[in-house]
Amino acid sequence: MSFFIGCAVWAYKGWVGELYPQGTRTADFLHLYSRRFTTVEGNTTFYAVPNPETVARWAAETPPGFEFCLKLPRDITHNKLLQTHIPDALKFIEGMRPLGKRLGPIFAQLPPSYAPTAIDDITAFLESWPRKEVPLALEVRHRDWFAEPYASQLTVLLEQLGVGRVLLDSRPIYTGDDDPQLQSERRKPKLPVQFSVTAPFSLIRFISHPNLTVNQPFMEEWVTQIQQWLQQGKRIYFFVHCPTEERSPSTARYFQRLLEQSGVAVPPLPWNHLDNSPNQLSLW
């Protein structure tokens, strides 16, 4: 497949009753999630590295074609310079290898404090990554990375090494007067969107507003971009977040429908094959 869509997590109890049937056990969440979406961002590895038994279970519970896009642990990306953690990063890769073909691109999310002055550090880290074996994507959050000359320097580096760019779009939640993040534990950064693909693949993190109408113009823009990139042979992973996490699955499903209605050549959403009744296609 060239297009994958999903959410940031799979183990969210608030999805029982919509994404998951009533009475679903927590232990069955991944099995059911992987038969409704085609990828998951895998935020869980940012906070804790799973043991070998857990990784083997992830592989066993998910169908062929499903991919995990796992986030590097914060002990690697948020603890001073990256070079000192190269051995830890390589160890993390080895621990995820049992996923086999279910292992999608891994991504490194750098903290807002990681500035372009550390360009040599990030270069050394990216060069040490076995990029031909395990694709890697990078998300930067220091604002200077989005201004010249640093924006171009980073783009050239990523293109030369074949490292993907994580495209974070938080515009919806900063649109209008209300703040949907008031009850959220972690606020998403307000950064420019770079519509640039630096490798054969890219990860898009769409931070959606709980009100679907607020998302609409941004979604339509992404439909156009994704259509262009797919026509260029790129592989796209699209993840829907929401400060009100209950909304994420329905918003992702709605975006899939927008793609299909616009004639974008994307694989069918497995969720839609489980229940095609009209009321299930409505939102909230």
C-alpha positions, 0 to 999 in steps of 0.5 A: 500500500502507498497510503496508511491512516490511523490514530496515535494510540490503540488502547483508548477506553473511550473508543468502546462503543464506536470504534470497538464493540460494547464490552470489548476487553482492553486486551483485545484493543490492538486486534480490533484496531488493526482491523479498522485502520492500517497504521498506528503512530505508537506513542507508547514506545515514547514512554516505555520500551516494550519487552520482547514478549510484548513486541511478539504479541503485537506482531501476532495480533495484527494482520499482514499489511498493518504497520506500526510507526513507533516513536523513539523513546524520550530517553533517547530524543529528550536527554541532551545530545543525540550522539550519546544515545546512538547505541540506545537507538540501535538497541531499540531498532533490534528490539523492534525487528520481530515486528518484521514487515509490520514495522513501518518508519520509526520517528524521532520527535525532538524537543522544542529546546533542540535548536539548529546549533546542534546540526552536527549532532543531528547529522551524526545521529542520522548518519549512524541510523541503518536507514536502508533497513529501517526508515526513519522520520524526523520531527523538529519543534524549535522554531528556528528550524522553520526559518532560513537558513536552517529550514533549507539546511535541514531539508538538504540533510534529510534529502541527502540521507533519505530521512523522512520529514514528520509534518505536524499540522496543529492549525485546526486547534489554533483556529477560532476563539476556543481552545480545545486543549484546555483539558489536555495534559499536553499542548501541541506546539504552534508551528508552521506547516512545511509541505515538503517530502524529503524521502520516499515516504512521509508521516503527517500528524494532523492535530484535529479540532473536536468541531469537524467544520473547523478541520474541513479547510485544512483537510481539503488542503491535505487531500490535494497534497496527498494526491500529488505525493501519491502520484509521485510514488510517495508513501504517506502515513496520516495520523489523526490526533485530537485533544478530545481523543474520542473524536479521533477515529471518526475524524480519521474515517471522515478524512478517508471518505474525503480522499475517496470522494476526491478520486484519490487512489487510496486503499479501502479503509478496513473499518468500512468493510465491517459495517457499511450502514449509513448511520455508521458513516455519520459523525457526531 
